[in-house]
């Protein structure tokens, strides 16, 4: 009841929050509004062609430049890439967007663009920069030729070619990279100077439409825009409310799904309810939170990259967990309802299918984790470039895989090989390193086996492939177990043979697949070794039968002729002549 009331309170608070914002939208001061989301420059206008003329490696020679608003005033410093970008950002921070508009190369827009429209473009571009771009100022030159100063140990000068284009950021737009550039241009007899490239300016409108202020940013009244440590308090409060709202959505979905599916008569639906209700609810809540936050609130400044990165990782992680839980649910359902009892050794088909399921589940889990990590890394440009550079270096990758991950990858590949070649399966009886054990599970890199005394023996999968071992259940669970007893030379082996046959046929474990066999297999200086063979349906039964019959045979030999035929050591004592 308390949880339900709390959830209703959150929903009511958000509703009131939105109503208050909407009620103030019409009364808000237009000077405080963000630029409109629609295009500032009409798409119906006549756009100009690229004005770049003759070639020069130090700058772009243009035959026109911002004819509609004019060249930058002399008090603006556009002599270096860093100076131009600093001038643009400084003017925007001071709300002097008309001055900031001079840093934009408008040559690809119609001639009719006004200073006011250029100022709006500058404001839109500043908003996108502030929200989505982390500028690396160390890599933006403060020299007119665009080169980066390099200090050497000898303080010697390093000669280089001048640069006429400098990249200061990248933004994803509809699955393509929009590269943000500064370009050095020269018009007629004027000196060359740096401006934000015309191709970059051309993308301001779609970038602002994609990353511009959201609904709550626009409708929030001025009295609610109180900041603490540079962060608007209302955004923090709204984010917390949205988080609890998403949490409530996920919990309700999990609860309803579980209650409905557990009532079903179908086993696969009940398995789904038990395995997928919780991860599905968490994935839904995270996805809901991510989408609604993007729709209602925009973050800017130093917080934006961290917030969006954390949200993205959480969403991808929750979806990956859901997929892994789905695979686990499917495999569990198949193992429990479509496969027989794999603990019975003669059920070879069931044990083979359990091995396939075990390896397939872990292989699919590895693939999902790898894809999830790849998606996460692809969203961070610095890591993406790092990954590309590493992949380009085949030698480095070879060293990393060959040294750091040799054992892990070797065991994973061995697991796949075990699934394909089937030297052993879950439920098989193995004899490895003087240990008699059962295969309980085959995991990513190792096999879990259970010994006769309930110990767990962990064996790397590489050892299974590379070292010999005995599989007592590979083709048939039937087991032939030897019994060895020692007796005196004078014993009548035929009596032992008859007694063993009598004893064997009385035991329930005897499967009658092999007839009773008693043989003399060894002669020592003290006794003869008598070996009797008994057979049973599996290794465990054979061992039990072996122990019983050995006990009975020893008893029989000990009682035969009052123990006369027990093994003994003969000593001849002779009296020395006097």
N, C-alpha and C positions, 0 to 999 in steps of 0.2 A: 504493500500500500504506500509506504513512504517513497519507494523508488518511483512508482507510477505518479505520485503527486509531484515529485521533483521533476520528472520528465515533462509533465504538463506545465509546470511553472516555467521551465526553459523555453518550451514552445510559445507560451504566452508572452514571455519577455521578448523573444525575437519578433513576434508579431507586433507588439507595441512599439518596439524599436524601429521597425520598418514603417509603421504608420506615422510615427513622429517625424521620421525622415521625409516621407512623402508629403506630409502636411507642410513642411518647411521648404519644399523644393521650389514652389512658385514665389515664395517670399525671399528667397536667398538673394543676396547681393550679386548681380552679374559679374562684378569685378573679381569675385572670389571663385567663380565657376571655372572648371577646366575647359580647354578648347573642345569644340564639338568633335564627335567621332566621325562625322561625315567628312568627305574630302574638302580641304580648304581650297585647293585648286581644282576647278571644274574639269571633269574628264572630257567635257564637250569642247574645250578650248583647242586652239591650234598650237600644238607643241612644237618646239624648235628642235632642229637637228644638232648633232654634236659639233661644236665649233672648233675642235682641235685642228690646227693647221700643220705647219712645218714641224719636222722632227728635231728635238734637241734632248740629249740624254740627261740634262740637268733640270729641265722643266718642260711643261706642256705649253706650247705656243697656241694661243687662242685668238680668233679674230673678233670676238665679242665677249663681254663679261657683265652679266647683271645689268643690262641696259635699262631695265625698268626701275631699279632702285639705286643705281649708281655704284661707283667703286667705294671701297671702305674709306672712311675719313682718316686723316693722317694720325690722329691720336690713338688709333687702334693698332696694336702691334701684331702683325701677321708675318713677321720675318722668319720665324722658325715653326716647325710643326707643334712643338710644345707650347710656344707662345700663342699660337692660333687657338688651340684647344683650351688653354687656360683662359684666354680672353672670352671665348664663347661661354664657358661654364661660369666664369665670374659674372658676366653680364646677365646670364639667366638667373643666378642666385640673387642678384639685385633687382630682379623683375624688369630688367631693361632688355626685353626681348627684341625690340626694334633694332637695338645696337647689335645684339647677338646675331640677328638675321644677316648682317654683312659678312659673317663667316661662312655662309652657305653659298655654294655655287649653284645658281638657279638657271643655268644655261639650257637645261633640258625641259624647262617649263615654258609656258607661253610668255610673250613679252608683256602681257597685260598684268602680270603679277605685281601687286602693290607692296609697299613697305609693311602695311598692316598684315597682309597675308604672309609675307616673309617672317614677320615676328611670330605669327601663330605657328608656322612651320618650325621655327626655332624652339618655341615652347614645347611643342609636341616631341621634338627630337630630344630635348633636355629631359623630359619625363621618361622616355624610353631608356636613355643613357643612365639615368639615376636609378632605374628599376632593374635593368637587365645586364648592364655592361660594367665590368670591373676593369678599369683602365690601368694598364701597367705603365706607369709614368717613366720607369727606368729604361724602357725600350722605345720611348718617344724622344727623338733627338731635339736638342735645344740649339742646333746649329742650322744655319740657312741651307747648307747642302744636304741636310737630312741624315748625315752619318752619325753613328754612335761613337763617342770618344772611347778609345781603348788605351789603357795604361800598360806599358811593358816594363819588365825589370830593368831595362837599359834606358828607359825614358825616350826611346827612339820613336820617331813619327811613323805612323802606319798609313801608307797611301791607299786610297780607295776611290771608287767611283761615286759621284754625287747621286743622291736618290731624289726622285721626283714623285714618289708615292710611298706613303707610310700607313700601315694598318694599325688601328688603335682599338679594334674590337670586332667581335663576331656575334651575330644574333640569329637564332633559328627562326625561320618563317616558313610555315607550311612545308616542313621537311626539307628545306633548303637553307644553306648558309648565306646570310647577308653579311658581306664583309664591309666593315666601316673603314673608310680611308680618308686620309688627308692628301691633297695633291698640290704640287707647286706649279703655279700657272704664271704666264707672262703675256701681257696684252700690249701690243704696239711698242712704244718707247718707254712704257712704265717698267719699273723694276719688278723682278719676279717675287711673288709672295705665296704663302700657303693658305689654302681654303679647304673646307670640307667638300669632298669630291661630289661632282654632279650626280654620279650613279648612286652614291650614298643618300644624297638629298632626295633623289627620285623614290627611294624606298621608305621615306619618313611616314607617309600616309598609311601604307599597309602595316608598318611596324606599330604605329600608334593605335590602329584599329585592333591589332592583336594584343598589345600589351598596355593599352591606355587605361585610364582610371575606370574602376568598376562601378556598379550601380550604387552601392553604399557610399563610395567616395564622392559621388556627384550629389547625392541627396542629403548628405549629412549637414545639419545646420551649423552655423559658425560657432554657436555657443558650446557645441559638443567637441570642437576641434582643439581640445586642450592637450598639450604635449608634456611628456615627462622623459627627460634625458634624450630629447630629440625624437621620441616615438609617440605618435598620437595615442592617447589613452583609450579612445573609443575603438580603435582597431584591436587593441589588446582585449578589451571586454568582449567585442563582437566575435573575435576569434575563439575565446574561451566558450562563449555561448554556442557557437557553431560546432565546436568540438564535442560538447556534451550532447548537442542535438544529434550529431552523427553517431555518437556512442549509443544513444537511445535507439536510433534506427537499427543499428547492428544488433543490439540486444533483443529488440522486439522481433526482428527477422529470425534470429537464432531460436528464440523461444517458440514462435509460431511454427517454424519449420520442423523443429524437433517434435512438438506435440502432435502435429498432423501426420508426420511420416511414421512415428512410432506406433500409431494406431492401424497402420496398413497391414494387410495379410501377406504382402510380398516381402520376402527376406531382403532383397536388394534395397528396398526403400528403407527398411529398418537399419540396415548397415550404413546407408547414406546418412540417416539422421544421426547416428552415433558418431560417425567419423567426420562429417562435413558441416554440421550445423554451426559449431563454434568458429572454425576458420572461415566459413562463408560469411558469417556475421561480421567478423573482423575485417575481411576484405571489402565487404559492402560498405561498412562504416568509414574505412579509410578512403575508399574511392569517392564516396558521397562527400566527405569532408574536403577532399582535394578539389573536386569539381565545384562545389558550392562556394568554397573560399575563393577560387579563381573567378567565379562569376560575380561575387559581391564585394570583395576587398582586394586592393592591390597594395603590395608592399614595395617600398623604395628605399634607396640608400644602402647602408652597410648590412641591414637586416635581410634584404630581399634574397640575395644569393644563398644565404644560410637557410632561411625558412623554406624556400622552394626546393633546395637540395634535400633537406631532411624529409619533407613531405613526399618527394619523388621516391626516395629510398624506401620509405615506409609503405607506400602504395605498391611498389614492385615487390617488396618482401612479402607483403600480405597476399598478393596474387600468387606468388611462387609457393607460399605455404599452402594456399588453397589447392593448387594443382598437385602438389605432393600429397596432400591429404586425399585428394580424389583418386590418385593412383593407388595409394595405400588401401582405400576403401574398396576399389575394384579388385585388387589382388586378394584382399582379405575375404571378400565375398566368394571369389572363385575358389580359394583354398578351402573355405569352410563348407561350401555347398556344391561345388562341381567336381571336387577331387575326393577320392576315398581316403581312408586312414593311412597316412604315410608312416605311422609308427610300426605298422605290420611289415616285417621285412620282405615277405613274399609279394607284397603289393608294389611291384617294380614300377608300374605305370604311374601310380600316385607319387612315389618318391621322385621320379624323373620330372613330373610336372611341378612339384614343389620346388625343385632346384631351378627350373626355368623361371618360375614366378619370383623366387628370391633374387636371382641375378637380374631379371628384367626390372624389378622394382627399384633396385639400387642403381642400375644403369640409367633409367629414366629420371631418377632423382638427381643424379650427377648432371644430366643434360639440362634439367630445369634450373639447377643452381648456376650452371655455367651461362645459360642464356640470360638469367636474371642479372648476374654480375656484368655481363656484356652490355645489357640495356642500361644499367646504372652508369657504367663507365662511359658509354656513348653520349650520355647527357652532360658530362663534364668535359669541356673541350680540352683542358690541359691534360687530363688523363687519357682522353681519346687520342690526342697527338702523341702522348707517350707510348700508348699501345701500338699505334701505327709505326712509330720509329723502331720499337722493339721488334715488331713483326718484319720490318724491312731488313733487320740485321739477322740473317739466318744463322750466322755463327754464334751470336749471343744467345739466341733461343736454343740452339743445340746444346750449348754449355749448360744453360739453366736446366733444361729437361734431362740432360745426361748426368748431371751432378746432383743438383738439389732435389729433383723429383724422381730420381731413378727408381728407388724402392717402391714409392707410392704408385707410379705409373706401371711399373712392372707387375705389381700385385693386382692392379685394376685390369690390365690386359690378361693376366693369368685367370682372373675370374671369368672374363668373357670366354676364354679358351676352355675353361672347365664346363661352362654352359653348353658349348658347342661339341666338345669331344666326349664329355661325360665320363671321365675316369672315376668319379664318385658322385653320389647324389645325397640329398638330405634323407636321413634315415639309414644310410649304409653303415655296415660294420667294418671298421678299418683296423689294421694293425700297423701302427706307425711308431718307430723308435722304441720298440719294446713296450708299447702301450696299446691295449685293446680298448677301442672307443667307438662311439656312435656319432655320426654327423648330425648335429642339431641345427646348424644354420650356416649359410655361406654369405658372407657380408662383402663390403667393398674390397677390402684388402686382406682379409683373413677368414679362416674357417673356425667355427666353434664346435668342438667335439666334447662328448661326455664319456668319461671313463667308467669302468665297471663299479668303481667306488664313489661315483657321483662327483668326481672332480671335473673341472672344465679345462680342456687342453686347447690353447689358442695356437693355430698353425698358420703362418703366412701362406698365401695362395701360391707364391712362387715355389715354395718347397713342395707343394702338392704336384706341381708340373715338372719340376726339375729333379726331384729325388724319388727313389723307388719306395713303394709302400704296398701293403697287402689290402685288397678289397675283398672281403669275404661275402659281399652281397652284390657284386657287380652284375653277374648274369643270373644267379640263383641264390636264394637265401639258404638253401640246403647246406648243411655243414657236416663234414666227416671228421670226428674227433678221435685222436689216438689215446690209448691208455697203456702206459708202460709200467710193468712190475718186474722185480728181479727175484729169481728163485734158484735153488740149488740145481746142480747138474743132474741129480738123480730124479727130479720130478717128472711125472708122466704128463707131458704137455697135452695129450689127448683129453685127460681128465679136466684140465683147465679149460680146454676148448669147449667141452660139453657143458661145463658149469657156466661159462660165459654166455653161451647160446641160451641156456635156460634163464639166466638172470636178465639178459637183454630183452627177451620176448615178454617178460613180465612188466617192463617199464612202459608208462604211457608216452614218454617223450620219444620213444623209438618210432621212426617213421617207416620202417621196413623197406626203405629204398635200397639199402645195401645189406647183404646178408652178414651174419656174424663172422668175423675173421679174427683168428688168433695165430700169430706167427712169432718165431724166435728170430729176432733181428740183430742180436749182438751177443757176443761171448766175451766175458772178462775173466781175469784170473780168479775171481771169487764166485761168479754166478753167471747165469744167462739172462738176457733181457727178453721178456715176453711182451709183445705188443698186440693189443686188442683194439679193433676199430668199431666205433659205434656212430650211428648217423641220426640226425634229428632235423627238424624243419628249419631251424635257424640257429645262429651261433649261441644265443643265450640258452636255448633248450639243450643244445649239444654239450655245453659246458656243465649244466646241471646233471645231465645223464652221465657224462664222463666222471664227475666227482662221485656219484652214487656207485657206479660199477667198479671204480677203482677201490673204493672202500670195501665192497663185497668180495672182490678178488683177493685183496690182501687178507681179509678174514678167512677166506676159503683156504688159501695156501698156508696160513698160520695154523689152522686146525687140521690140515691134512697130515695124517700120521703123526699127530702130536707135535707139529712144527718141524718135522724132520726135513722138510724140503725148503725151509727158509734158507736164504743165502748165508753162507758161513765161510770163514777163513780156516783153511786146513794147515796145521803145523805138524810136521813129522819130527818126533823127538827120538833120537837114537842115543843109546848108551855108549860112551867111548870105551874102547878096550883098555883094560888095566895093564 
